[in-house]
Amino acid sequence: MISLDNKNNNKSLVITKYGGPEVFSIVDTAIPKPKDNQVLVKIDYVALNRADLLFSQGFYKPIEKFPNPCGMEGTGTVVEFASEEVKEKSNLKVGDKVSILCNFDNTNYGTFAQYAVFPYSALVKNNSELVDQKTASAFWVSFLTSYFALVENARIKKGDVIVITAASSGVGLSAISLAKHFGATVIATSRTDKKKDQILSFGADHFIALDSEDYVSRIKEITNGKGANITYDAVAGGSFSKLVESSASFGKIILYGLMDFSSPTVIPVTSIVPKCITIKGFTLYEYLPQTELLNQAIDFLNQNLHQFKSLVGKEFIGIESLGDSLKFLNSSDLFGKVVVKIN
């Protein structure tokens, strides 16, 4: 067993009530003891997701009791198993470097801590020769989201043209990587051209700045008038009708986010029907309980993880910086994801 730093000193970040970044608080507790199907993990890095902020505001699963743990993903080192049976089932051993996936109950588990327990099914062993703990910590939520959206839903294939909105986000960047892996042409969009060079360097084939370019005209120009086969949208709102207008016949629009809360999402039926366009809502949470599909996704992504570029855009140091890092995530327009080095 790995020696614990201090059995009675474990800092963690919790949600004290519904609200924004101000409702998060660092508390001191004893290091938890694993029970049932659990494994104790010493946390190395955690990655922040906008879903962490949405969860604290009452989206997703309702919080029944405060304070509530938080944090959807990270990496760490295996410390202890609840039993020998759990150890055997997990195919892990003490000292293994692992990624913590998001397929756990957010009202009972969270990664924002120095030590935390998780169901063994939420842990994937990392190959430290192929990927470091920081890179792996920011990988799984974004890539699982894009995998299920693009591979299982859109059935992306070689030769497809895909539009990826909010392309500088963690999910947007993961979609660029996956789309290029499958041989698609990527058209990335962002509000301004501030991150154009970064997005193109990451792998996108084309870039559209929505504030200064005519979106529909540019799509027609890039696709020779055919339109996009797949549109992967995180925004919705007032610009959604343009996505429909610029879709190809039999095009698929995967809507996974609602960044534009300020204006209604208008669906132009007169464009959808003649072109047989499919619009599909998507959330990762509906796929996490589907064990067979999840294991297929994990196997595919684990085999290819080292081939994809890191999603890390900003790093904070120390668990005490978690509050500031969440405020930064909430207020900034960053490229990639925020990670925090815990231990």
KETOR-134361 format. One record per residue (C-alpha): chain; x, y, z; residue number from 1. Coordinates in pm, 1 decimal. Each point is the difference from the previous one (the first is absolute). Example, Ala and Ser with C-alpha at 12.3 -4.5 7.8 and 13.67 -1.06 7.14 Angstrom:
BEGIN
A; 1230.0; -450.0; 780.0; 1
A; 137.0; 344.0; -66.0; 2
This chain:
BEGIN
A; 0.0; 0.0; 0.0; 1
A; 118.7; 353.7; -76.1; 2
A; 56.3; 201.9; 317.8; 3
A; -252.3; 280.1; 45.4; 4
A; 125.9; 354.7; 50.9; 5
A; -229.1; 54.1; 298.8; 6
A; -296.9; -226.2; 65.9; 7
A; -200.0; 283.9; 156.0; 8
A; 83.0; 274.8; -246.8; 9
A; -166.9; -17.8; -337.1; 10
A; -95.7; 321.6; -172.0; 11
A; -284.6; -7.4; -248.3; 12
A; -213.8; 251.2; -187.0; 13
A; -374.5; -27.3; 58.6; 14
A; -316.5; 173.5; -119.0; 15
A; -166.7; 172.0; 297.2; 16
A; -322.0; 104.3; -178.0; 17
A; -130.8; 65.7; -349.4; 18
A; 173.4; 286.5; -177.1; 19
A; 308.8; 109.9; -192.3; 20
A; 372.3; -28.3; 84.3; 21
A; -60.9; 174.0; 334.5; 22
A; -181.7; -307.3; 141.4; 23
A; 310.6; -220.7; -10.6; 24
A; 196.0; -38.3; 323.4; 25
A; 310.4; -192.5; 110.1; 26
A; -56.2; -219.6; 306.5; 27
A; 220.8; -226.0; 212.5; 28
A; -112.2; -358.2; 53.7; 29
A; 153.7; -335.6; 82.0; 30
A; 132.0; -205.7; -289.0; 31
A; -290.2; -228.6; -99.3; 32
A; 17.7; -374.9; 47.1; 33
A; -100.4; -202.3; -310.2; 34
A; -298.4; -233.3; 41.7; 35
A; -223.4; -213.7; -221.4; 36
A; 132.6; 37.9; -358.5; 37
A; 225.2; 297.1; 73.3; 38
A; 365.0; 85.0; -50.6; 39
A; 186.2; 275.5; 184.2; 40
A; 194.9; 229.1; -233.2; 41
A; 254.5; 269.9; 75.8; 42
A; -86.2; 275.0; -249.7; 43
A; 277.7; 130.9; -222.7; 44
A; -182.5; 233.5; -239.8; 45
A; -359.9; 101.3; -57.8; 46
A; -153.7; 160.9; -306.1; 47
A; -280.7; 253.0; 12.0; 48
A; -308.4; -17.6; -219.9; 49
A; -280.0; 250.0; -52.0; 50
A; -225.2; -283.4; 113.1; 51
A; 151.1; 46.2; 349.4; 52
A; -142.5; 352.1; 5.9; 53
A; -332.3; -111.4; -147.0; 54
A; -26.0; -276.3; 260.5; 55
A; 42.7; 254.5; 279.7; 56
A; -281.4; 206.3; -154.8; 57
A; -249.2; -286.2; 11.2; 58
A; 35.0; -148.6; -345.7; 59
A; 39.7; -375.6; -49.4; 60
A; -79.6; -211.2; 305.2; 61
A; -157.3; 188.4; 294.9; 62
A; 216.2; 33.9; 310.2; 63
A; -185.2; -152.8; 294.5; 64
A; 233.6; 104.2; 279.0; 65
A; 264.0; 271.0; 46.2; 66
A; 294.6; 13.0; 15.9; 67
A; 38.9; -207.0; -316.5; 68
A; 325.1; -126.9; -156.7; 69
A; 96.1; 128.0; -343.0; 70
A; 241.3; -66.6; -284.6; 71
A; -63.0; -223.3; -299.8; 72
A; 343.1; -121.2; -105.3; 73
A; 364.4; -22.3; 92.9; 74
A; 296.0; -228.7; 47.2; 75
A; 156.4; -156.0; 305.0; 76
A; 181.8; -286.2; 164.6; 77
A; -171.7; -309.4; 142.1; 78
A; 44.3; -14.1; 380.0; 79
A; -234.7; -265.3; 135.9; 80
A; -279.2; -242.3; -96.4; 81
A; -313.8; -74.2; 197.4; 82
A; 79.6; -370.9; -30.3; 83
A; 204.6; -254.5; -189.2; 84
A; -307.5; -71.0; -211.3; 85
A; -16.6; 364.9; -110.2; 86
A; 371.4; -8.5; -77.1; 87
A; -44.3; -305.0; -223.5; 88
A; -302.0; 143.4; -179.3; 89
A; 173.1; 331.9; -63.6; 90
A; 311.3; -153.4; -158.1; 91
A; 197.5; 264.7; 189.1; 92
A; 260.2; -4.2; 274.5; 93
A; 119.5; 244.2; 263.3; 94
A; 223.1; 263.1; -161.6; 95
A; -163.8; -13.7; -343.0; 96
A; -51.4; 331.9; -174.8; 97
A; -364.2; 36.0; -101.8; 98
A; -245.7; 229.8; -170.0; 99
A; -327.9; 65.2; 178.9; 100
A; -290.4; -5.1; -242.5; 101
A; -330.4; 182.4; 42.5; 102
A; -220.4; -312.6; 23.2; 103
A; -77.0; 43.6; 368.1; 104
A; -279.3; 160.3; 202.7; 105
A; 91.7; 368.6; 38.0; 106
A; -203.8; 25.4; 318.9; 107
A; 226.1; -254.9; 171.5; 108
A; 337.8; 30.5; -169.9; 109
A; 229.8; 274.3; -124.0; 110
A; 359.8; 44.7; -110.1; 111
A; 66.3; 340.2; 160.7; 112
A; 188.8; -135.7; 301.5; 113
A; 342.9; -113.0; 111.4; 114
A; -133.2; -350.8; 61.3; 115
A; -330.3; -145.6; -117.9; 116
A; -172.4; -336.2; -43.8; 117
A; -161.8; -112.3; -325.2; 118
A; -170.9; -311.1; -135.0; 119
A; 264.1; -212.6; -166.3; 120
A; -201.1; 23.1; -322.9; 121
A; 87.9; 371.9; -16.5; 122
A; 375.3; -65.6; -16.2; 123
A; 210.9; -63.8; -308.7; 124
A; 369.0; -84.7; 27.5; 125
A; 231.5; 249.8; -169.2; 126
A; 308.5; -99.0; -194.9; 127
A; 249.0; 251.8; 139.3; 128
A; 237.7; -71.5; -288.0; 129
A; -257.5; 129.0; -250.4; 130
A; -185.4; 274.6; 186.8; 131
A; 71.0; 213.6; 305.9; 132
A; -244.6; 50.5; 286.2; 133
A; -68.3; 364.7; -86.1; 134
A; -96.6; -74.6; -360.4; 135
A; -211.0; -300.3; 99.8; 136
A; -188.3; 199.9; 263.9; 137
A; -158.3; 223.6; -266.5; 138
A; -70.7; -273.1; -251.9; 139
A; -299.2; -213.4; 87.8; 140
A; -306.4; 224.4; 40.6; 141
A; 67.8; 185.5; -324.8; 142
A; 100.1; -301.4; -206.0; 143
A; -280.2; -223.9; 128.0; 144
A; -246.6; 276.8; -84.5; 145
A; 131.0; 36.6; -354.3; 146
A; 40.4; -374.2; -49.8; 147
A; -364.0; -77.9; 78.4; 148
A; -126.0; 303.2; -189.7; 149
A; 205.4; -49.6; -315.1; 150
A; 66.8; -373.2; -14.4; 151
A; -319.4; -145.5; 149.0; 152
A; -244.7; 270.0; -110.9; 153
A; 133.5; 176.7; -308.3; 154
A; 182.2; -311.1; -128.3; 155
A; 287.0; 216.7; -119.1; 156
A; 206.5; -145.4; -284.2; 157
A; 273.1; 83.9; -246.9; 158
A; -104.0; 273.0; -240.3; 159
A; -256.4; 165.0; 226.9; 160
A; 2.6; 376.0; 46.2; 161
A; -62.3; 96.3; 361.1; 162
A; -63.8; 341.7; 152.5; 163
A; 112.6; 32.7; 362.5; 164
A; -128.6; 305.0; 185.9; 165
A; 172.3; 137.4; 313.3; 166
A; 304.3; -176.3; -140.8; 167
A; 248.1; 130.4; 258.9; 168
A; -175.6; -176.5; 289.5; 169
A; 119.0; -332.5; 134.5; 170
A; -284.2; -183.7; -171.2; 171
A; 51.3; 197.9; -320.4; 172
A; 368.8; -88.3; -11.1; 173
A; -69.8; -366.8; 74.5; 174
A; -246.7; 0.0; -290.5; 175
A; 266.2; 141.3; -231.7; 176
A; 236.6; -281.2; 99.8; 177
A; -259.0; -273.7; -43.8; 178
A; -131.0; 138.2; -329.2; 179
A; 350.7; 10.6; -146.3; 180
A; 65.5; -351.2; 131.7; 181
A; -296.3; -125.3; -204.6; 182
A; 100.4; 191.9; -312.3; 183
A; -256.0; 282.0; 6.0; 184
A; 48.2; 360.1; -111.9; 185
A; -37.4; 235.9; 296.1; 186
A; -151.2; 347.3; -13.1; 187
A; 50.7; 164.4; 339.0; 188
A; -188.2; 308.2; 115.0; 189
A; 49.8; 252.6; 276.8; 190
A; -142.3; 343.0; 73.7; 191
A; 316.8; 188.2; -98.2; 192
A; 326.5; -81.0; -175.9; 193
A; 195.5; 33.9; 325.7; 194
A; 70.2; -374.9; 15.9; 195
A; 5.5; -67.0; -372.6; 196
A; 367.9; -94.6; -17.3; 197
A; -22.0; -227.3; 305.6; 198
A; -306.8; -179.5; -132.5; 199
A; 150.3; -51.4; -345.3; 200
A; 325.8; -120.6; 155.3; 201
A; -199.3; -246.9; 209.2; 202
A; -126.4; -166.2; -317.8; 203
A; -300.9; 183.6; -142.7; 204
A; 1.1; 35.4; -379.3; 205
A; -204.1; 320.9; -14.9; 206
A; -96.3; 275.3; 242.8; 207
A; -295.4; 239.8; 9.3; 208
A; -15.2; 305.2; 229.8; 209
A; -371.8; 47.0; 57.4; 210
A; 19.9; 370.2; 93.8; 211
A; 171.5; 101.5; -322.8; 212
A; -89.2; -261.2; -264.4; 213
A; -324.9; -111.1; -161.8; 214
A; -36.5; -353.8; 132.0; 215
A; -237.8; -138.1; -262.8; 216
A; 200.6; 146.0; -290.7; 217
A; 327.6; -137.1; 137.0; 218
A; -144.6; -350.2; 44.7; 219
A; -130.6; 3.7; -356.7; 220
A; 339.0; 121.2; -121.4; 221
A; 197.1; -267.1; 188.7; 222
A; -234.6; -284.3; -97.7; 223
A; -63.8; 108.8; -359.0; 224
A; -362.8; 63.6; 84.1; 225
A; -67.4; -345.5; 150.0; 226
A; -6.7; 95.4; 366.8; 227
A; 124.6; -178.5; 310.6; 228
A; -78.1; -369.2; 57.3; 229
A; 34.2; 36.9; 377.5; 230
A; -38.7; 303.0; 224.3; 231
A; 115.0; -34.4; 360.7; 232
A; -152.7; 290.1; 188.8; 233
A; 54.1; 124.7; 353.8; 234
A; -177.5; 332.5; -41.0; 235
A; -360.9; -22.9; -131.4; 236
A; -183.1; 333.3; 35.8; 237
A; -29.9; 262.9; -268.7; 238
A; 258.4; -144.9; -237.1; 239
A; -151.1; -349.3; -13.9; 240
A; -210.4; 63.6; -310.7; 241
A; 320.6; 75.9; -192.6; 242
A; 137.5; -342.3; 92.5; 243
A; -310.5; -158.9; -146.7; 244
A; 13.9; 215.1; -313.6; 245
A; 361.0; -100.3; -65.3; 246
A; -48.7; -373.5; 61.1; 247
A; 25.5; -244.7; -288.6; 248
A; -286.4; -221.7; -109.1; 249
A; -36.9; -277.0; 259.2; 250
A; 220.9; 208.2; 227.8; 251
A; 15.8; -68.7; 372.7; 252
A; 5.8; 267.7; 267.3; 253
A; 110.4; -115.3; 346.3; 254
A; -99.4; 256.7; 262.6; 255
A; 189.3; -58.7; 323.2; 256
A; 9.0; 343.9; 162.2; 257
A; -204.3; 312.4; 59.3; 258
A; 259.2; 274.4; 30.5; 259
A; -238.1; 260.0; -143.2; 260
A; -268.0; 26.9; 268.5; 261
A; -81.6; 357.7; -95.4; 262
A; -192.6; -66.1; -321.0; 263
A; -250.7; -266.4; -109.6; 264
A; 107.6; -292.1; -216.4; 265
A; -201.2; 20.9; -320.2; 266
A; -28.2; -321.9; -202.7; 267
A; -73.3; 77.3; -367.6; 268
A; -226.3; -284.5; -103.6; 269
A; -1.9; 118.6; -362.8; 270
A; 372.4; -82.7; -18.6; 271
A; -10.9; -322.4; 200.0; 272
A; -272.7; -181.9; -188.6; 273
A; 116.0; 47.0; -363.9; 274
A; 357.6; -101.2; 87.7; 275
A; -89.4; -284.2; 240.6; 276
A; 213.4; 152.6; 274.4; 277
A; 19.0; -172.7; 338.3; 278
A; 32.8; 203.6; 319.9; 279
A; 94.3; -200.0; 306.1; 280
A; 41.2; 111.2; 359.2; 281
A; 293.3; -155.8; 182.8; 282
A; 133.7; -36.3; 352.3; 283
A; 279.8; -225.6; 117.8; 284
A; -191.8; -95.8; 313.8; 285
A; -244.4; -217.6; -195.1; 286
A; 288.6; -214.9; -126.1; 287
A; 202.9; -47.0; 318.5; 288
A; -235.9; -268.3; 145.2; 289
A; 19.7; -203.9; -321.5; 290
A; 287.0; -221.5; 107.4; 291
A; 67.4; -176.2; -329.7; 292
A; 10.5; 322.0; -203.1; 293
A; 206.7; 173.4; 268.1; 294
A; 256.6; -280.1; 4.7; 295
A; 27.1; 14.2; -379.5; 296
A; 61.4; 373.8; 19.4; 297
A; 257.7; -39.0; 277.1; 298
A; 187.3; -270.4; -193.1; 299
A; 10.0; 209.9; -317.5; 300
A; 105.1; 319.5; 175.7; 301
A; 255.7; -169.7; 224.6; 302
A; 166.9; -152.2; -305.3; 303
A; 19.6; 336.6; -173.8; 304
A; 40.9; 240.0; 292.0; 305
A; 371.6; 53.7; -61.5; 306
A; -68.1; 98.2; -363.0; 307
A; -227.6; 292.5; 88.0; 308
A; 128.9; 344.4; 92.3; 309
A; -31.1; 114.2; 360.2; 310
A; -310.6; 200.6; 86.9; 311
A; 170.6; 182.6; 288.3; 312
A; -14.5; 375.8; -45.0; 313
A; 59.7; 136.7; 350.7; 314
A; 150.0; -148.7; 316.5; 315
A; -48.1; 99.1; 363.9; 316
A; 204.8; -139.9; 288.6; 317
A; -134.0; -130.2; 332.3; 318
A; -343.6; -95.2; 124.9; 319
A; -37.6; 346.6; 152.7; 320
A; -6.7; 141.6; -355.4; 321
A; -314.4; -194.3; -97.1; 322
A; -227.7; 290.0; 88.6; 323
A; 198.8; 244.3; -212.9; 324
A; 21.9; -250.0; -283.5; 325
A; -380.5; -37.5; -7.2; 326
A; -40.2; 379.2; -5.5; 327
A; 250.6; 11.0; -285.1; 328
A; -193.1; -265.4; -190.3; 329
A; -324.8; 187.7; 54.8; 330
A; 128.6; 336.6; -118.2; 331
A; 260.2; -75.1; -265.4; 332
A; -2.7; -84.7; -365.8; 333
A; 279.3; -255.4; 3.6; 334
A; 151.3; -245.4; -244.0; 335
A; -30.7; -358.0; 125.7; 336
A; -60.2; -101.7; 359.9; 337
A; 101.3; 111.1; 347.5; 338
A; 186.3; -250.3; 218.0; 339
A; 113.3; 18.5; 362.5; 340
A; 298.0; -187.1; 140.8; 341
A; -120.5; -135.2; 335.1; 342
A; 284.9; -218.8; 132.6; 343
